[in-house]
Amino acid sequence: MRSAAFRTGVRESFGVPGGVLAASYIGFGALAFSSGIPVWIVIVSTVTIWALPGQLVMVDMWQLGAPTIAIVLAVMLTNARFLPMTVTLMPTLRHRDHRTWVYYLAAQCIAMSSWVIGMRRAPEMPARERIAYLCGLAAGFIAIGVCAGTVGYYIAESIPQVLQIGMVFLAPTYFFVFLIVEVRTRLVAISLACGGIAGPLLYLVTPQWSVLLAGFIGGTLAFALHRALEHRRV
């Protein structure tokens, strides 16, 4: 049953989300080539970092000549945004048959794409199959990212730089729209609204810290509004 769930996850990764991800990683591979980064780093970073924003931070700091430790710390801070995603998805994956280390493995599979799809699909599946499905989904996405990034690296000279950047931003744009479509609770709707408003406003004040502050302030405000509405209803 679990192997079937894993295969289902792999198969579903090669759909529209996988196509958008492939286009984004072609752009990333091309940008890496333009930045003088070796192709093996494109491949290894896709498997280990497994987050396009974190990989873009890596490319940017590589161009600036930053020390390796600074690049690692910057990527870690960028990927800290996955902590809330992990906290919300993990309870849906729990089953008494799973050992503790399995959850740590599953946590490494969580990215924006797998989180959005996992939150939608997990409740529809038997509990014991959910982790296998998530791992299959992530494996498929990572394979797509590795292949597309390598292709983008070797065809970089035929892709204009403006198009490279545009392709990179396809994935976050697509998954933002996908997340809006999948809104099913008032809390999620309020969170999206607060974050969407706080982000641009804080960028005008402090571009360097806008994402972090928007997440903290927008999320806190959304939580407070949701609690206030729940209290009024009671």
Buried (B, 14 or more C-beta within 10 A) or exposed (E): EBEEBBBBBBEBBBEEBBBBBBBBBBBBBBBBBBEEBEBEBBBEBBEEBBBBBBBBBBBBBBEEEBEEEEBBEBBEEBBEBBEEBBEBBBEBBEEEEBEEEBBEEBBEBBBBBBBBBBBBBBEEBEBBBBBBBBBBBBBBBBBBBBBBBBBBBEEBEEBEEEEBBBBBEBBBEBBBEBBEEEEEEEBBBBBBBBBEEBBEEBBEEEEEEBBBBBBEBBBEBBBEBBEEEEEEEE
